[in-house]
Amino acid sequence: MNNIDQVKTIAVAGAGTMGAGIAQLSAQAGYQTVLYDLSKEMVQKGLASIRENLKIAVTKKKISVTESESILQRIHTSVNVDELVAEVVIEAIIERLDIKTAFFKQLATINNKESIFCSNTSSIPITLLAKEIPYPERIAGMHFFNPAHLMKLVEIVSGEHTSSNCAQTVYDLAVKFGKQPVMTKDRPGFIVNRIGKMYHTESLKLLEEGIAPVATIDQLMEAGGFKMGPFRLIDLIGVDANLNVTKSLYELMGREERFKPSAIQQQMVDAGMLGRKSGQGFYKYNA
């Protein structure tokens, strides 16, 4: 694909928190949008999240009721992978190389070689994702941050084979979404997680060593100028999602001790304490 003007339809795979937010951005930017997941329950949950976000935007007078309705009309939901035919497909599925690779292979069988495939991965190398996919030059990273419909930054990641046209089109698309994109090379953790992961891992080490409790660490970091303490942020991201990124980065960085996953986080995931989305993480939340 040569330019952004050729993009008419965008498909988003994964109707979780990130996927729903990305689909909302797509529809808000005027694109016909397909929101896909494996089950109707997940798709409807994602759509409900978008409705709630738009309702809040209307209440804050950021958009009108008519605009909200138009945005929703541009979103088509699906549980059929064969409907993910679009100029741009953005995946926001589980953070596992094997699953993402298998999914991109499926996309390649139903889309032409001009379609761009983007991954919202926060740590898996784009070069690895594209390794077994036909026409790897059309695969790029488009890494959004949670909540996707509000956070401005988007990392545009070029793998070894990503073409300059592909990267530029994805960059321009992020701009149309109202974001502030930045180009980055394909390195473990890219830019933000490479730096930001220390915010989480070091805080967890303090907790493991009994130096200070969760609330104290959060209060100190917020008093020091951070908008959100590390544990409140992990709860927002999802304890499981955060742990998966940490595990991935740990392996990709040759098991450097500074990136080592926390046993506390693993225990929380095993217990179903996943943060805000489950009602219990490092803090308790209303259902």
Secondary structure in CASP SS format (residue, H / E / C, confidence):
PFRMAT SS
TARGET T0000
AUTHOR 0000-0000-0000
METHOD secondary structure of the structure
MODEL  1
M C 1.00
N C 1.00
N C 1.00
I H 1.00
D H 1.00
Q H 1.00
V C 1.00
K C 1.00
T E 1.00
I E 1.00
A E 1.00
V E 1.00
A E 1.00
G C 1.00
A C 1.00
G C 1.00
T H 1.00
M H 1.00
G H 1.00
A H 1.00
G H 1.00
I H 1.00
A H 1.00
Q H 1.00
L H 1.00
S H 1.00
A H 1.00
Q H 1.00
A C 1.00
G C 1.00
Y C 1.00
Q E 1.00
T E 1.00
V E 1.00
L E 1.00
Y E 1.00
D C 1.00
L C 1.00
S C 1.00
K H 1.00
E H 1.00
M H 1.00
V H 1.00
Q H 1.00
K H 1.00
G H 1.00
L H 1.00
A H 1.00
S H 1.00
I H 1.00
R H 1.00
E H 1.00
N H 1.00
L H 1.00
K H 1.00
I H 1.00
A H 1.00
V H 1.00
T H 1.00
K C 1.00
K C 1.00
K C 1.00
I C 1.00
S C 1.00
V H 1.00
T H 1.00
E H 1.00
S H 1.00
E H 1.00
S H 1.00
I H 1.00
L H 1.00
Q H 1.00
R C 1.00
I E 1.00
H E 1.00
T E 1.00
S E 1.00
V C 1.00
N C 1.00
V H 1.00
D H 1.00
E H 1.00
L C 1.00
V C 1.00
A C 1.00
E C 1.00
V E 1.00
V E 1.00
I E 1.00
E E 1.00
A C 1.00
I C 1.00
I C 1.00
E C 1.00
R C 1.00
L H 1.00
D H 1.00
I H 1.00
K H 1.00
T H 1.00
A H 1.00
F H 1.00
F H 1.00
K H 1.00
Q H 1.00
L H 1.00
A H 1.00
T H 1.00
I H 1.00
N C 1.00
N C 1.00
K C 1.00
E C 1.00
S C 1.00
I E 1.00
F E 1.00
C E 1.00
S E 1.00
N C 1.00
T C 1.00
S C 1.00
S C 1.00
I C 1.00
P C 1.00
I H 1.00
T H 1.00
L H 1.00
L H 1.00
A H 1.00
K C 1.00
E C 1.00
I C 1.00
P C 1.00
Y C 1.00
P H 1.00
E H 1.00
R H 1.00
I E 1.00
A E 1.00
G E 1.00
M E 1.00
H E 1.00
F C 1.00
F C 1.00
N C 1.00
P C 1.00
A C 1.00
H C 1.00
L C 1.00
M C 1.00
K C 1.00
L E 1.00
V E 1.00
E E 1.00
I E 1.00
V E 1.00
S E 1.00
G C 1.00
E C 1.00
H C 1.00
T C 1.00
S C 1.00
S H 1.00
N H 1.00
C H 1.00
A H 1.00
Q H 1.00
T H 1.00
V H 1.00
Y H 1.00
D H 1.00
L H 1.00
A H 1.00
V H 1.00
K H 1.00
F C 1.00
G C 1.00
K C 1.00
Q E 1.00
P E 1.00
V E 1.00
M E 1.00
T E 1.00
K E 1.00
D C 1.00
R C 1.00
P C 1.00
G C 1.00
F C 1.00
I C 1.00
V H 1.00
N H 1.00
R H 1.00
I H 1.00
G H 1.00
K H 1.00
M H 1.00
Y H 1.00
H H 1.00
T H 1.00
E H 1.00
S H 1.00
L H 1.00
K H 1.00
L H 1.00
L H 1.00
E H 1.00
E C 1.00
G C 1.00
I C 1.00
A C 1.00
P C 1.00
V H 1.00
A H 1.00
T H 1.00
I H 1.00
D H 1.00
Q H 1.00
L H 1.00
M H 1.00
E H 1.00
A H 1.00
G C 1.00
G C 1.00
F C 1.00
K C 1.00
M C 1.00
G C 1.00
P H 1.00
F H 1.00
R H 1.00
L H 1.00
I H 1.00
D H 1.00
L H 1.00
I H 1.00
G C 1.00
V H 1.00
D H 1.00
A H 1.00
N H 1.00
L H 1.00
N H 1.00
V H 1.00
T H 1.00
K H 1.00
S H 1.00
L H 1.00
Y H 1.00
E H 1.00
L H 1.00
M C 1.00
G C 1.00
R C 1.00
E C 1.00
E H 1.00
R H 1.00
F H 1.00
K C 1.00
P C 1.00
S C 1.00
A H 1.00
I H 1.00
Q H 1.00
Q H 1.00
Q H 1.00
M H 1.00
V H 1.00
D H 1.00
A C 1.00
G C 1.00
M C 1.00
L C 1.00
G E 1.00
R H 1.00
K H 1.00
S H 1.00
G C 1.00
Q E 1.00
G C 1.00
F C 1.00
Y C 1.00
K E 1.00
Y C 1.00
N C 1.00
A C 1.00
END
